[in-house]
Amino acid sequence: MSQLVVQRGPRRGLPARHLIASVAALALVALLMVVYPQPADAYPPDLPSKAQVQSELNALTVRAEGASAPYDRDLFPHWISQGNSCNTREVVLQRDGSNVQVGSDCYPTSGTWYSEWDGQTATAASDIDIDHVVALSEAWHSGASEWTTSRRQDFANDLTGPQLIAVTDNVNVSKSDHDPAEWVPPLATKYCAYSKMWIHTKYRWGLTLDSAEKTAVQGLLNTCTY
């Protein structure tokens, strides 16, 4: 591969038009790099090491799913205001996207979103869902039915842990409210990250897991190399 050699100054006698052409070419390359960014991992914050997550999994209570009352999504208020005219969904869209531009109402007017679960890229915010890694109904049947509405609201809008991630609407519909015994990301390369997010979220929020779920998530965690 040829290398670009940058001179400290034009050589004596070098035509000015050659220097101008070189500068223009470099400017074009820089522009293309901005307009067509490479997809990057857009994992949420607070993704621990494999060793830490294994310890957390070992500490989780194994119990059959159950709840004191029927599940109702309205018991997990979202998406709440996060200031600056933005709600939680819009904050995650900005966090997980590339070159995201927003209007005065904070809704993205342009940007690119790489969906970790299926490897697809979207250029319209309307094609992106915010996935609750541990679905709200899963949380309800794993202990959240005993929480206050305020705590459930905090869970549904959790921006400090790996509970919310921007993915394509298609893959989010496919995942629905399934746990890892029932659904895994289409991309096997994401099994590790998915298991870490799942386990760490349940540990942080004091939720339980059933035996089939624990077996499945342990298998996913075993694929981790980090």
Secondary structure, 3 states (H helix, E strand, C coil): CCCCCCCCCCCCCCCHHHHHHHHHHHHHHHHHHHHCCCCCCCCCCCCCCHHHHHHHHHHCCECCCCCCCCCCHHHCCCCCEEECCEEHHHHHHHHHEEEEEECCCCCEEEEEEECCCCCCEECCHHHEEEEECCCHHHHHCCCHHHCCHHHHHHHHCCCCCCCEEEEEHHHHHHHCCCCCCCCCCCCHHHHHHHHHHHHHHHHHCCCCECHHHHHHHHHHHCCCCC
